[in-house]
Amino acid sequence: MQRREFIRQSAAFAIAPAVLRRNYAYAEEFAQKRPRVGLIGAGWYGKSDLFRLIQVAPVEVVSLCDVDKKMLGEAADIVAERQESKKRPRLYGDYRTMLKEKDLDIVLIATPDHWHALPMIAACEAGADIYVQKPISVDVTEGQAMLAAARRHKRVVQVGTQRRSTPHLIEAREQIVKSGRLGRIGLVEIYCYYQMRTRENPPDTAPPDYLDYEMWTGPAPMRPYNKLVHPRSWRAFMEYGNGIMGDMCIHMLDCVRWMLDLGWPQKVSSSGGILVDKNSKSNITDTQTATFDFGELQVNWQHRTWGQPPDPQYPWGLTIHGDKGTLKASVMSYDFKPMDSKEKPIHRDVTYEFEQYPIDRTEKDLERHVAPAIRGHMSDLLRAIENRSHPVADIEQGHISTASCILANNALKLGRTLAWDSQNHRVIGDEDANKLLQREYRKPWQHPKI
């Protein structure tokens, strides 16, 4: 079936919000150019992102890079099966070698968080447009340098905060928030009650022979290897990311900022710690609250990795309180409850696209409910590349959401509220806080400059 006919007959294309229909159309046109794609980080989410891109546009995946040879080979086998050319991509263990080829149109970066900044900046310098996973950085200065590199080299950069491309959340933004049905908004709550913090204490061991652990660690502090570090469980350690703030809060904070057109918070405060599970090797908080003060509006975050969620239907989500109604939303659904009893509540569930993309049902480790959002996000990236414009989750927006979560962690560490000067990228009147904006890199790696 011709691609144009396929898209026109697709149910998702027919029922998707107008913004997604537009993006799919751009992806269709852009696909004729067969952009050359490289992936840095061929693990769980790297493959999820790459395979969704292949679904929306017949790109040519020419390069894969990972420090895990086993993971890299498995990814290459699947790519060769799925892309139209059936060609096996070139394989690299060092992103610098891959980018030296300077033959890539698009680079996807899905490494652990501590490895986002340097490859992204190098990809900008190599002339590629970029899709980089969230959070974009592990310190605020890294994010500044990434934004500066994107603008300096005139690169299109999409950040993997794909709530902005989630069909039912786009509808909620357009039909509930922008239409004014909430009335005056006075408070926003964002939260995560998943029991996602590891409770294991595996022994330290030698790294497996197929993993270059020295390169995996890169600029982060060196820890003894154990199975919590690789793969996927690295989120248990602050050395490689920003805890649940950087993993889960960023999604909901970014979604709220997008829905309500919010910029930088003026003040950030936070409290919490490891209050319940004190035996695990994990050093991220199991309990944390944060307040992002935007002036007339406060956005309050809470996470707990223990106990029961207040609403089992919304264990990870956002609640926007207005004087005319309340919107509760998550990756799985949204509910609008009006104050006026004459007005009917509205419920929407997540969009699935199994008829159009049956492989979504069987693909290993795929978050099936997120697949349509990633496809929409990739389509929006292609639209922005074609127009040389900012995508919906532009690097600047990713920087604001990432840095805000980092500031919350810094406020927790210092035990005080941080007043943020967004023009100068400084904490007002607090040199100890400003010292935390850039963390030390492990030698010989050098921290990027703005």
C-alpha positions in Angstrom: 0.0 0.0 0.0 1.3 3.5 -0.9 2.3 5.5 2.2 -0.1 8.3 1.4 -3.0 5.9 1.1 -2.0 4.2 4.3 -2.0 7.4 6.3 -5.3 8.6 4.9 -7.0 5.4 5.7 -5.5 5.2 9.2 -8.0 5.6 12.0 -5.5 7.4 14.1 -4.9 9.9 11.4 -8.7 10.5 11.1 -9.4 11.0 14.8 -6.2 12.6 15.9 -6.2 16.3 16.9 -5.6 18.7 14.0 -2.0 19.3 15.2 -1.1 15.6 14.9 -2.8 15.3 11.5 -0.7 18.2 10.3 2.5 16.6 11.6 1.8 13.3 10.0 1.3 15.0 6.7 4.7 16.8 7.1 6.3 13.5 8.0 4.9 11.9 4.9 6.4 14.6 2.7 9.7 14.7 4.5 10.0 10.9 4.2 10.6 11.2 0.5 14.0 12.6 1.3 15.0 9.5 3.3 17.0 11.2 6.0 20.0 9.3 7.3 19.6 8.5 11.0 22.0 7.5 13.8 21.1 6.4 17.3 23.3 6.9 20.4 22.1 4.6 23.2 20.6 1.4 21.8 18.9 0.2 25.0 15.3 0.2 26.1 14.1 3.7 25.1 16.5 4.2 22.3 15.0 1.4 20.4 11.4 2.6 21.3 12.2 6.0 19.9 14.0 4.8 16.8 11.3 2.2 15.9 8.5 4.8 16.2 10.5 7.1 13.8 10.8 4.2 11.3 7.0 3.8 11.6 6.2 7.4 10.6 8.9 7.9 7.9 11.0 5.4 5.9 14.3 6.8 7.1 17.6 5.1 6.6 19.2 4.0 9.9 22.9 4.0 9.0 24.6 4.1 12.4 24.1 2.7 15.9 26.3 3.5 18.9 26.4 1.9 22.4 29.0 0.9 24.9 27.2 -2.5 25.4 28.2 -4.7 22.5 25.5 -7.2 23.2 22.8 -4.6 23.3 24.2 -3.0 20.2 24.2 -6.2 18.1 20.6 -7.0 19.1 19.5 -3.5 18.1 21.2 -3.8 14.8 19.4 -7.1 14.0 16.0 -5.6 14.7 16.8 -2.4 12.6 17.8 -4.6 9.7 14.5 -6.4 9.9 12.4 -3.2 10.2 13.8 -0.6 7.9 12.8 -0.8 4.2 16.3 -1.2 2.9 16.9 -4.2 5.2 20.5 -3.0 5.6 22.3 -3.5 8.8 23.6 -0.2 10.3 27.2 0.5 11.1 28.1 -0.1 14.7 30.2 2.1 17.0 31.3 1.9 20.6 32.2 5.6 20.8 29.8 8.4 19.7 32.7 10.6 18.7 33.8 8.1 16.0 30.3 7.9 14.7 29.8 11.6 14.5 33.1 12.2 12.8 31.6 10.7 9.6 29.3 13.8 9.4 26.9 11.9 7.2 23.8 11.9 9.5 20.7 14.1 9.1 19.1 13.1 12.4 20.7 11.8 15.6 18.7 10.2 18.4 20.2 10.3 21.9 18.8 7.9 24.5 21.7 7.3 26.8 21.6 7.5 30.6 21.1 11.1 31.7 24.7 11.8 32.5 25.6 11.2 28.8 23.1 13.6 27.2 25.0 16.8 27.0 28.3 15.9 25.3 26.8 13.8 22.5 24.1 16.3 21.8 26.6 19.2 21.5 28.8 17.0 19.3 25.8 16.1 17.1 25.1 19.9 16.7 28.7 20.4 15.6 28.4 17.5 13.1 25.5 19.3 11.4 22.7 16.9 12.5 19.2 17.7 13.8 18.5 15.9 17.1 16.0 14.1 19.3 17.4 13.9 22.8 15.7 12.2 25.8 14.7 14.0 28.9 16.0 15.3 31.2 18.3 17.0 28.9 21.1 17.4 31.5 22.3 16.5 35.0 23.2 20.1 35.9 21.9 23.5 34.8 25.1 24.7 33.0 25.0 21.6 30.8 21.5 22.6 29.7 22.6 26.1 29.0 25.5 24.8 26.8 23.1 22.5 24.9 20.7 25.3 24.2 23.5 27.6 23.1 25.0 24.9 20.8 21.6 24.3 19.1 21.1 28.0 18.4 24.7 28.6 17.4 24.7 25.7 14.8 21.0 26.4 13.8 19.9 22.8 14.7 16.4 21.6 15.3 16.3 19.8 18.6 13.3 17.9 20.0 13.3 16.8 23.6 11.6 13.5 24.6 8.9 15.2 26.7 6.2 13.5 24.6 3.3 14.5 26.7 3.2 17.5 24.4 2.4 15.0 21.5 0.0 12.7 23.5 -3.4 12.8 21.6 -5.7 12.9 24.6 -3.6 15.5 26.4 -3.5 17.7 23.3 -7.3 17.5 23.3 -7.4 18.4 27.0 -5.2 21.4 26.4 -7.3 22.6 23.5 -10.8 21.7 24.6 -10.6 22.2 28.4 -7.7 24.5 29.3 -7.5 26.9 26.3 -11.3 27.1 26.0 -11.5 28.5 29.5 -13.7 25.8 30.9 -11.6 25.7 34.1 -12.1 29.3 34.9 -9.5 31.0 37.0 -6.8 28.6 37.8 -5.4 28.9 41.3 -3.4 25.8 42.0 -1.8 22.9 40.1 -0.7 19.6 41.7 1.6 17.2 40.0 2.6 13.8 41.5 4.0 10.3 41.2 3.3 7.4 43.6 4.8 4.6 41.6 6.9 2.2 43.8 9.7 2.6 41.3 12.7 3.0 43.6 14.7 -0.2 43.8 14.9 -2.0 47.1 17.7 -4.4 46.1 21.2 -4.6 47.4 23.1 -6.6 44.9 26.9 -7.2 45.5 29.4 -5.3 43.5 31.0 -7.4 40.7 33.2 -7.0 37.7 31.4 -5.5 34.7 30.4 -8.0 32.0 33.0 -8.4 29.2 30.6 -7.0 26.6 30.2 -3.6 28.5 32.8 -0.8 28.3 32.1 0.4 31.9 34.8 3.1 31.8 33.1 4.7 28.8 29.6 4.0 30.2 30.6 6.0 33.3 32.1 8.8 31.2 32.0 12.2 33.0 30.0 10.8 36.0 31.7 9.8 39.3 33.0 6.2 39.1 31.0 3.7 41.2 31.8 0.0 41.6 29.8 -1.9 39.0 26.8 -3.9 40.1 23.6 -4.9 38.2 21.7 -1.9 39.5 23.9 0.3 37.3 23.3 -1.3 33.9 20.9 -1.6 32.2 18.1 0.7 33.1 18.5 0.6 36.9 21.0 3.5 36.8 18.1 5.7 37.8 18.6 4.5 41.3 21.7 6.7 41.6 22.1 10.5 41.7 25.5 10.1 40.0 23.8 9.4 36.7 20.6 11.5 36.9 18.4 13.6 39.0 16.3 11.0 40.8 12.5 10.8 40.4 12.4 14.6 40.0 14.4 14.3 36.8 12.7 11.1 35.7 9.0 11.7 36.5 8.4 15.2 37.7 9.9 16.7 34.5 7.2 15.1 32.4 4.3 16.5 34.4 5.9 19.9 35.1 6.6 20.2 31.4 3.1 19.2 30.5 1.7 21.8 32.9 4.0 24.5 31.5 2.9 23.6 28.0 -0.8 23.6 28.9 -0.7 26.9 30.8 2.0 28.7 28.8 4.3 29.0 31.8 8.0 30.0 31.5 10.6 29.8 34.3 9.5 29.5 37.9 10.5 32.5 40.0 11.2 30.5 43.2 11.8 26.8 43.9 11.6 25.0 47.2 11.7 21.4 48.2 11.8 19.0 51.1 12.0 15.3 51.7 14.7 12.6 51.6 15.1 8.9 52.1 12.5 8.6 54.9 11.2 5.0 54.6 13.5 2.7 52.7 16.9 3.3 54.3 18.4 -0.1 53.4 18.7 0.0 49.7 21.9 0.9 47.8 19.8 3.5 45.9 20.6 7.1 46.9 17.6 8.9 45.3 14.8 10.2 47.5 11.9 7.9 48.3 9.8 10.9 49.5 9.9 14.5 48.1 7.8 17.6 47.7 8.6 20.6 45.6 6.9 24.0 44.9 7.5 25.8 41.7 6.3 29.3 42.2 5.4 31.1 39.0 4.2 34.2 40.7 0.4 34.1 40.6 0.4 30.3 40.3 2.1 27.6 42.3 2.7 24.1 40.9 3.2 21.6 43.7 5.0 18.3 43.2 4.9 15.2 45.4 6.4 11.7 45.0 6.4 8.7 47.3 7.8 5.3 46.4 5.9 3.7 49.2 2.3 3.5 50.4 -0.9 4.0 48.4 -1.7 6.7 45.8 -4.5 9.1 46.8 -6.3 8.2 43.6 -5.5 4.7 42.2 -6.7 5.9 38.7 -4.1 8.6 38.7 -0.9 7.3 40.4 1.2 9.6 38.1 -0.3 12.7 36.7 -1.5 16.3 37.1 -4.5 18.1 38.6 -5.3 21.7 37.5 -7.8 23.4 39.9 -9.9 26.2 38.5 -12.9 28.0 40.0 -15.2 26.5 37.2 -13.8 23.0 37.2 -11.0 20.6 37.7 -8.8 18.8 35.1 -7.1 15.6 36.1 -4.8 14.1 33.5 -2.2 11.3 33.1 -0.6 9.3 30.3 -3.6 7.0 30.5 -6.6 9.4 30.5 -8.0 12.7 31.5 -11.1 13.7 33.5 -12.8 17.1 33.5 -15.2 17.7 36.4 -17.1 21.0 36.1 -18.4 22.9 39.1 -21.7 23.5 37.3 -23.9 20.5 37.9 -25.7 21.2 34.6 -22.5 20.6 32.7 -21.5 17.0 32.0 -18.1 15.6 33.1 -15.7 14.5 30.3 -13.6 11.4 30.3 -11.0 10.4 27.6 -8.7 7.4 27.5 -5.3 7.0 25.9 -5.2 6.5 22.2 -3.9 3.1 20.9 -3.1 2.4 17.3 -2.9 -1.4 17.2 -4.8 -1.7 13.9 -2.4 0.6 12.1 0.7 -0.6 13.9 0.1 -4.2 15.0 3.7 -4.7 16.1 2.9 -2.4 19.0 1.2 -5.4 20.6 4.2 -7.6 20.6 7.3 -5.4 20.6 9.5 -6.2 23.6 9.5 -3.6 26.5 7.4 -1.1 24.5 5.2 1.1 26.6 2.2 0.5 24.4 0.2 3.5 25.7 3.1 5.8 24.8 3.8 4.6 21.3 1.2 7.0 19.6 2.7 9.9 21.5 6.3 9.1 20.4 5.1 8.8 16.8 3.4 12.2 17.1 6.6 13.6 18.6 8.7 12.2 15.8 6.3 13.5 13.2 6.5 17.0 14.8 10.3 16.7 14.7 10.2 16.0 11.0 7.8 19.0 10.5 10.2 21.3 12.3 13.2 20.0 10.3 11.3 20.6 7.0 10.4 24.1 8.1 13.6 24.9 10.0 11.4 25.9 13.0 11.1 25.0 16.7 9.4 21.7 17.5 6.8 21.4 20.2 9.3 20.3 22.7 12.2 22.5 21.6 15.5 22.4 23.5 14.7 25.6 25.3 11.5 24.2 26.7 13.4 21.0 27.7 16.0 23.1 29.4 13.5 25.1 31.4 11.7 22.0 32.6 15.0 20.1 33.3 16.7 23.0 35.1 13.6 23.6 37.3 13.7 20.0 38.6 17.5 20.3 39.2 16.8 23.5 41.2 14.3 21.6 43.3 16.9 19.0 44.1 19.4 21.7 44.9 16.9 23.5 47.2 16.4 20.2 49.0 20.1 19.7 49.4 20.6 23.2 50.8 17.4 23.3 52.8 16.1 26.6 51.6 14.1 28.3 48.9 15.9 29.4 45.7 15.0 32.6 43.9 15.8 32.2 40.2 17.0 34.9 37.9 16.2 33.4 34.5 17.8 36.2 32.5 21.2 35.7 34.1 20.8 32.0 35.0 21.7 32.6 38.6 20.2 32.0 42.0 19.7 35.4 43.5 21.9 36.1 46.5 23.0 32.6 47.1 26.5 31.7 46.0 26.4 28.2 47.6 23.4 27.5 45.3 25.1 28.9 42.3 28.1 26.5 42.9 25.6 23.6 42.4 24.6 24.8 38.9 27.6 22.9 37.5 28.9 19.7 38.8 32.5 18.5 38.4 33.3 16.1 35.6 35.4 13.1 36.0 38.7 13.4 34.2 39.6 13.5 31.3 36.1 14.6 30.3 35.6 18.3 30.2 32.4 20.1 31.1 30.8 21.9 28.1 31.1 25.7 28.0 28.2 28.0 27.2 
